[in-house]
Amino acid sequence: MTPTMLSVVQAYDRAKIAEVATDDAAALERKLQLAVRVFADRDGWLKPHQRVAVLRRLAGLMEGRRDHLALQIAREGGKPLPDALVETDRAIDGVRNAAEALRDFGGREIPMGLSAASEDRWAFTTREPIGVVAAISAFNHPLNLIVHQVAPAIATGCPVIVKPASATPLSCLDFVAMVHEAGLPEPWCQSFLPREIALAEALATDARVAFLSFIGSARVGWGLHAKLAPGTRSALEHGGVAPAIVDRSADLDEVIEPIVKGGYYHAGQVCVSTQRIYVHRDIADDFTQRLVARVEALRTGDPTQAETEVGPLIQPREADRVEDWIAEATSGGAVLATGGERLSETTLRPAVLLDPAPEAKLSRLEVFGPAVAVWRHDDLDDAVRRANALPTAFQASVFARDIGVAMRAADRLDASAVMINDPTAFRVDWMPFAGRRESGYGTGGIPFTMRDMTQEKMILMRKR
């Protein structure tokens, strides 16, 4: 049977990069059977030192292909090349992180002798791999997100089947090929490019899957979560409408750059991208003038060029949607301070909007595009209340030199992480990374994912 091909195009100009074969239902069944078979053979499990060796060789292979991987990210995903190089370096470090985390990855002693019934016993736990992992990934970090989902599975000894975003499969396919080149047998790490979207759901909800790692839209993620087989664990990473509070004590010479980075990194296509900015009225005019000037200076264009700071959106329909949201906000009374116009099929000039109405989509939904909104506030607690008003909650920022203000905001913001004088989009790959409420389920970050992909077993010994 002739395979159905998936055409992969450059995000910026839609020029074809490659065609890759897709998988049908029979291919999915073969991959699941292979994964189940190797996991069922406990005598064949790779020892921890063997998994460490694979990960170390993998990091070396990736380092040798750094420039290729970064350019591929820029082409298929549209991330500007300097940021794509940073993503590649993070991915390499993440693989090493997974190997290093095994040094401190273990169980614990369970105290005995605390009652007469528990005398003369010794108990401890070990950590075992949970089983087959299904990893469904997103387009916006097409290499590093794959690393976040696959490297912990390799480290902990779980067979993993990884499905990349259909718009950005090449980084994943290259990574999986390098995993095999590094010495991991194919059944322990397989890629899956479904011919139709129903097959992705079939993977996630198959009863043989022990753990689902999903990164993507809340609608799809929560839908899959509701259909998981009994006993299947999951981790969901969705998006947010990240708030930043700028206090009147903030140093505006130090604030603008991180705000701009947080709002326009990867054209705003980041789950913790800064979208809502609440600025104290005393400094609002000065802040807005500086913000607009810096945003207007951003270089938007071809992401493969080293000077580009803002690239395209992933699809023309996404540019259409962001354009529509900006138009809706302005028709509802928001002031468009700069930007918003279409530059190409997938590219928009970065936008700043002032005072959108509360019901505007830009005020309450994740824009996932190069647009931020600014409001004034007179009272910190009111700014916090407005920041906390949405059903999404992920990372947040507060900019202040007054430590009392900074700590009060950090204490009261509904967020899994609050950055003080840093952008909402800040992340290192060994820190916990989690959405609250509609924004996610479970905790990401390589060592935290490793814990999710294992389960404790208690062993009890009677001394006599």
Long-range contacts (C-beta under 8 A, 24 or more apart in sequence): 4-195, 6-166, 6-169, 6-193, 8-76, 8-167, 8-168, 8-169, 8-170, 9-76, 10-75, 10-76, 10-78, 11-75, 11-76, 11-77, 11-78, 11-167, 11-303, 11-311, 11-312, 11-313, 11-314, 11-315, 11-346, 12-75, 12-78, 12-301, 12-302, 12-303, 12-304, 12-311, 12-312, 12-344, 12-346, 12-347, 13-302, 13-344, 13-345, 14-316, 14-345, 14-346, 17-75, 17-76, 17-170, 18-170, 20-169, 20-170, 20-173, 20-193, 21-193, 22-193, 22-194, 22-195, 23-192, 23-193, 23-194, 23-195, 23-199, 24-195, 24-199, 25-199, 25-202, 27-192, 28-192, 28-194, 28-199, 28-202, 28-203, 31-161, 31-190, 31-192, 32-132, 32-161, 32-203, 32-206, 32-208, 32-209, 34-159, 34-186, 34-187, 34-190, 35-132, 35-159, 35-160, 35-161, 35-187, 35-188, 35-190, 35-208, 36-132, 36-159, 36-208, 37-187, 38-159, 38-185, 38-187, 38-188, 39-129, 39-131, 39-132, 39-158, 39-159, 45-129, 45-157, 46-157, 46-184, 46-188, 48-102, 48-157, 51-99, 51-102, 51-154, 51-155, 51-157, 52-99, 52-102, 52-155, 53-183, 54-154, 54-179, 54-182, 54-183, 54-184, 55-95, 55-96, 55-98, 55-99, 55-151, 55-154, 55-155, 55-182, 56-96, 56-99, 57-181, 57-182, 57-183, 58-95, 58-178, 58-179, 58-182, 58-184, 59-92, 59-95, 59-96, 59-99, 61-178, 61-181, 61-182, 62-88, 62-91, 62-92, 62-95, 62-175, 62-178, 63-92, 65-174, 65-178, 66-92, 68-174, 69-143, 69-171, 69-174, 71-304, 72-170, 72-171, 72-174, 73-142, 73-143, 73-171, 74-303, 74-304, 74-311, 75-303, 75-304, 76-142, 76-167, 76-168, 76-169, 76-170, 76-171, 77-139, 77-140, 77-141, 77-142, 77-167, 77-168, 77-171, 77-314, 78-266, 78-267, 78-303, 78-311, 78-312, 78-313, 78-314, 78-346, 79-140, 79-141, 79-266, 79-303, 79-311, 80-266, 80-303, 80-308, 80-309, 80-310, 80-311, 81-303, 81-304, 81-305, 81-306, 81-308, 82-306, 83-265, 83-266, 84-303, 87-141, 87-143, 87-144, 88-143, 88-144, 90-144, 90-429, 91-143, 91-144, 91-146, 91-147, 91-175, 93-429, 94-144, 94-147, 94-148, 94-151, 94-429, 94-446, 95-147, 95-151, 97-151, 97-429, 97-430, 97-446, 97-447, 98-151, 98-152, 98-154, 98-155, 98-446, 98-450, 99-155, 101-155, 101-430, 101-446, 101-447, 101-450, 102-155, 105-155, 105-156, 105-447, 105-450, 107-456, 107-457, 110-458, 110-460, 112-460, 120-462, 120-463, 120-464, 121-460, 121-461, 121-462, 121-463, 122-460, 122-461, 122-463, 123-458, 123-459, 123-460, 123-461, 124-458, 124-459, 125-456, 125-457, 125-458, 125-459, 126-456, 126-457, 126-459, 127-156, 127-451, 127-454, 127-455, 127-456, 127-457, 128-454, 128-455, 128-456, 128-457, 129-156, 129-157, 129-158, 129-453, 129-454, 130-156, 130-158, 130-210, 130-211, 130-233, 130-452, 130-453, 130-454, 130-455, 131-158, 131-159, 131-209, 131-210, 131-211, 132-158, 132-159, 132-160, 132-161, 132-208, 132-209, 132-210, 132-211, 133-158, 133-159, 133-160, 133-161, 133-209, 133-210, 133-211, 133-212, 133-213, 133-453, 134-160, 134-161, 134-163, 134-203, 134-204, 134-206, 134-209, 134-211, 134-212, 134-213, 135-160, 135-161, 135-162, 135-163, 135-212, 135-213, 136-162, 136-163, 136-200, 136-203, 136-204, 136-212, 136-213, 136-214, 136-215, 136-216, 136-224, 137-162, 137-163, 137-164, 137-165, 137-172, 137-215, 137-216, 138-165, 138-215, 138-216, 139-165, 139-167, 139-168, 139-269, 139-314, 140-266, 140-269, 140-270, 140-271, 140-314, 142-168, 142-169, 142-170, 142-171, 142-172, 143-171, 143-172, 143-175, 144-429, 145-215, 146-171, 146-172, 146-175, 147-175, 148-215, 148-429, 148-444, 148-445, 148-446, 148-449, 149-213, 149-215, 149-449, 150-175, 150-176, 150-179, 150-189, 151-446, 152-446, 152-449, 152-450, 152-452, 152-453, 153-189, 153-453, 154-179, 154-184, 154-188, 154-189, 155-450, 156-450, 156-453, 156-454, 158-210, 158-211, 158-453, 159-187, 159-188, 159-189, 159-190, 160-188, 160-189, 160-190, 161-190, 161-191, 161-192, 161-203, 162-189, 162-190, 162-191, 162-192, 163-191, 163-192, 163-193, 163-194, 163-200, 163-203, 164-191, 164-193, 165-216, 166-193, 167-314, 167-315, 168-314, 169-193, 201-227, 204-228, 205-229, 205-232, 207-232, 211-235, 211-452, 211-453, 213-449, 218-392, 218-438, 218-439, 221-440, 221-441, 222-438, 225-441, 233-452, 234-441, 234-442, 235-440, 235-441, 235-442, 235-443, 235-444, 235-449, 235-452, 236-435, 236-440, 236-441, 236-442, 237-271, 237-433, 237-434, 237-435, 237-440, 237-444, 238-271, 238-392, 238-435, 238-438, 238-439, 238-440, 239-271, 239-366, 239-368, 239-392, 239-394, 239-435, 239-439, 240-271, 240-272, 240-366, 240-392, 240-393, 240-394, 240-395, 240-435, 240-439, 241-275, 241-276, 241-364, 241-365, 241-366, 241-367, 241-390, 241-392, 242-272, 242-273, 242-274, 242-275, 242-276, 242-394, 242-395, 242-396, 242-397, 242-424, 242-425, 243-274, 243-275, 243-276, 243-277, 243-278, 243-386, 243-387, 243-396, 243-397, 243-413, 243-424, 244-274, 244-276, 244-277, 244-278, 244-396, 244-397, 244-398, 244-399, 244-423, 244-424, 245-277, 245-278, 245-377, 245-380, 245-383, 245-384, 245-387, 245-396, 245-397, 245-398, 245-399, 245-400, 245-409, 245-413, 246-277, 246-278, 246-279, 246-280, 246-283, 246-287, 246-398, 246-399, 246-400, 247-280, 247-380, 247-398, 247-399, 247-400, 247-401, 247-402, 247-405, 247-406, 247-409, 248-280, 248-282, 248-283, 249-400, 249-401, 249-402, 249-405, 250-283, 250-399, 250-400, 250-401, 250-421, 251-401, 252-283, 252-286, 252-287, 252-290, 254-399, 254-421, 255-287, 255-399, 255-421, 256-287, 256-290, 256-291, 256-294, 257-294, 258-397, 258-399, 258-421, 258-422, 258-423, 259-291, 259-372, 259-399, 259-423, 260-291, 260-294, 260-295, 260-298, 261-423, 261-425, 262-397, 262-423, 262-424, 262-425, 262-426, 263-350, 263-370, 263-372, 263-423, 264-295, 264-298, 264-309, 264-310, 264-350, 264-370, 264-372, 265-423, 265-425, 266-311, 267-310, 267-311, 267-312, 267-313, 267-348, 267-350, 267-369, 267-370, 268-367, 268-368, 268-369, 268-370, 268-371, 268-372, 269-313, 269-314, 269-368, 269-369, 270-425, 271-366, 271-394, 271-435, 271-439, 272-394, 272-395, 272-424, 272-425, 272-427, 273-368, 273-424, 273-425, 274-372, 274-397, 274-423, 274-424, 274-425, 275-362, 275-366, 275-367, 275-371, 275-372, 275-373, 276-363, 276-372, 276-373, 276-375, 276-386, 276-387, 277-372, 277-373, 277-374, 277-375, 278-375, 278-376, 278-377, 278-383, 278-386, 278-387, 279-374, 279-375, 279-376, 279-377, 280-376, 280-377, 280-378, 280-383, 281-376, 281-377, 281-378, 284-374, 284-376, 287-374, 288-337, 288-352, 288-354, 288-374, 291-352, 291-374, 292-337, 292-338, 292-352, 295-338, 295-339, 295-350, 295-351, 295-352, 296-338, 296-339, 298-350, 300-343, 300-347, 300-348, 300-349, 300-350, 300-370, 301-343, 301-347, 310-350, 310-370, 311-347, 312-344, 312-346, 312-347, 313-346, 313-347, 313-348, 313-369, 314-346, 315-346, 316-345, 316-346, 318-346, 318-368, 318-369, 319-345, 319-346, 319-347, 319-348, 319-369, 321-369, 322-348, 322-367, 322-368, 322-369, 322-370, 322-371, 323-348, 325-360, 325-361, 325-362, 325-365, 325-367, 325-369, 325-371, 326-351, 326-353, 326-362, 326-371, 328-360, 328-361, 328-362, 329-353, 329-356, 329-357, 329-360, 329-361, 329-362, 329-363, 329-373, 332-356, 332-357, 332-359, 332-360, 333-357, 334-360, 334-362, 334-373, 337-374, 339-370, 339-371, 340-371, 364-390, 366-392, 380-405, 380-408, 380-409, 381-412, 383-409, 384-409, 384-412, 384-413, 387-413, 387-414, 388-412, 388-413, 388-414, 391-437, 391-438, 392-435, 392-437, 392-438, 392-439, 393-435, 393-436, 393-437, 393-438, 393-439, 394-424, 394-434, 394-435, 394-436, 394-439, 394-440, 395-419, 395-424, 395-425, 395-426, 396-424, 397-421, 397-422, 397-423, 397-424, 416-443
